[in-house]
Amino acid sequence: MTELELLAAAAREASRRLAFLPTDEKNAALLDLASGLESRRGEVLAASARDMAAAERAGLGGPKLRRLELGEKGLTQLIEGVRQVAALPDPVGEVTRDRVVPSGLRVRKVRAPLGVIMMIYEARPGVTIDAFALCFKAGNACILKGGREAAESNAVLARIARDALQGCGLPEAALTLITTSDRDEIRQLLSMESQIDLVIPRGGESLIRFVHEHSRIPTVQHFQGVCHALVDASADLEMALDICVTGKTSAPATCNALECVLVHEEVARRFVPALAERCAAAGVELRGDGLVTSLAPSAKQAVEDDWGREFLDLILAARVVKGLDEAIAHIQRYGSGHTDAIITKDRASAERFTAEVQSSCVLVNASTRFNDGFQLGLGAEIGISTSRVHAFGPMGLEELTTQRYVVEGSGQVR
Amino acid sequence: MTELELLAAAAREASRRLAFLPTDEKNAALLDLASGLESRRGEVLAASARDMAAAERAGLGGPKLRRLELGEKGLTQLIEGVRQVAALPDPVGEVTRDRVVPSGLRVRKVRAPLGVIMMIYEARPGVTIDAFALCFKAGNACILKGGREAAESNAVLARIARDALQGCGLPEAALTLITTSDRDEIRQLLSMESQIDLVIPRGGESLIRFVHEHSRIPTVQHFQGVCHALVDASADLEMALDICVTGKTSAPATCNALECVLVHEEVARRFVPALAERCAAAGVELRGDGLVTSLAPSAKQAVEDDWGREFLDLILAARVVKGLDEAIAHIQRYGSGHTDAIITKDRASAERFTAEVQSSCVLVNASTRFNDGFQLGLGAEIGISTSRVHAFGPMGLEELTTQRYVVEGSGQVR
């Protein structure tokens, strides 16, 4: 066996023990991990500083460099996050259905771990701890392949987690950190379908495409969010302005940020100039169709490429539509199935919009920014899936499990 | 666009309408399909006869030929099956969670269709109707690629279904029958990830491998069932004999048939000779390890290859184990995660077995043959998934859906 095969086999072996580990043992290990991170703060921060210095020497800058940073505040949040995961209910063993069928069998459907989860991610070293905590609480072993730039931070964080596992008498292979960045070796891992049950790529488009192309293991993708908001004829326009502007400004680089506003023609004359003014004040570039630019001369003329685009920046597209039909058709054509919202006072419009727009999260009179595991009450999330299969939308603990049948009989045969 | 691309685009378009089609309209179309099958019995039977004649000319025989046959009785069952699917509750729109989170948002998790499902299957033409009925009831369009041998039957069945759709004013593209068997064209379809949401291969190992290797679309596999039964030290041995022998004889070629019996050494001396006798009487070839053959001279000596093998025939492997540890280790090594059973009177053994054996269905004191959608109370099934991701075990209507969030607010922003 190659070294990678040995690592994967050890992860599988560890997953067998985790699958039926009592909740209190899992929580104890997570709390030990939190304490370990607390008492070894200096070690973590020093590793992060080494990563940052190397990245700066290599010319990394802007958002990438910021994502790489793990400072005092970020570390405190990370530790708090681990404690929160420990406090969440254990999904494993939850009985989601329990009935006696005509043959007399008692049929229970029970949540169970997926097994071994591989996560491939970039930059943010905190993911090493977040992902481990969630996978572990859901009874899974994880194989983590972080970004090269975060190598030192990831190594220290993984070490602390493995020390916590060992201290609790649990298999260290519950967390395996892959240090290679060799694409051939990653491809090898992506072909180990008998040892790895699920692959979650989280990062830029090229990473996701690479994983998708080469994985023989099921993947759940966290792809782009091209989020729309429809300002309906009956919308409260002040509410709509708030939702549209903050939807862009509160975190422009996130996947649930608003990218495109669709304005019902009946309110365009009142809404578009106000939107342009608020955008200008907030430093947001507005790119509109002909009607938008005629109503708001400060808006730039949008080009075809601006529809369906995830700007990841302070840019917002806007288009006037004749009504719900045209808005829904636009979203079906250009949307990414991530998050879409309608601002309306009309019950029938809201119902039609939520029924026909089949995105992972559809909101009525609220910001697209709420499509997030914490905000929707999942407690924590490992990312937001844009695959409809297995998990769609924020992936919390439940989405890191499967369900199986446990059946009790008294000698039934067929 | 190629012809296949046009077909897939039409399926996607149809799926948009099916996604929010009211339950009564779906049921009406299914009942019209049942009536259509009833009134066009002659057409179906004639097409099946042509397929059978061609298959016999081509030298097809045995179980393959039997699976191809769609006679009077099979057709009646098929029609009854469609009516049963119409009578099942509609999974779409089911609210699986409903809560108000601290921000005041009302967050509902709602079942929604997957979209477009492609199914690739062999021989049995009835799958054309079964698969369509289930996909359609769950709000999905389907693309069906049946076996070449069943071409005539499949064409007539699909025509009747499309006529029912058209008669109800629904898009015929809700069912697309692919008639090519060209592997390049199948590969083309398997790469249409933006039009097709899920691929379900159902058939022999080579079909499943082909799909798994070439699909860029998520797949759920219905792979082999290497089912085990452990006869524990405290087992009711008469019950164990019934479960073991009928587990093999009632349908030896199905995936939930029993393949291997593990016998606790404490009861081996009493159980193995009785098992051998019952097997001999039922025409089942017993292949045992050294202990089994010494206790039952009629048993053949098993070779390494007999462990973990899906015989699909009247052959049963048997091994004596020291206890639960060895039995579980055997199942983890040789099992396929499909179905495993324990026969025991000991509560602790049952609990340990059901916790540590993580198969899609684990049974206590019942036959492995119960891992089946009808038997477990799902109403109907499209197959039994051996993938842990998305669906594990029998796939019924629920497993042909996803879940998404529908959120109502009153102007909340972040």
Interface residues (C-beta under 8 A of the other chain):
Chain A: R16 A19 F20 R99 V101 S103 L105 V107 A112 P113 L114 G115 D197 L198 H212 E213 R216 P218 T219 V220 D236 M239 D242 I243 T246 G247 S250 A251 Q332 A350 T354 A355 E356 Q358 S359 S360 C361 V362 L363 V364 N365 A366 S367 R369 F370 N371 Q375 L376 G377 S387 R388 V389 H390 F392 G393 P394 T402 Q403 R404 Y405 V406 V407 E408 G409 S410 G411 Q412 V413 R414
Chain B: R16 A19 F20 R99 V101 S103 L105 V107 A112 P113 L114 G115 D197 L198 H212 E213 R216 P218 T219 V220 D236 M239 D242 I243 T246 G247 S250 A251 Q332 A350 T354 A355 E356 Q358 S359 S360 C361 V362 L363 V364 N365 A366 S367 R369 F370 N371 Q375 L376 G377 S387 R388 V389 H390 F392 G393 P394 T402 Q403 R404 Y405 V406 V407 E408 G409 S410 G411 Q412 V413 R414
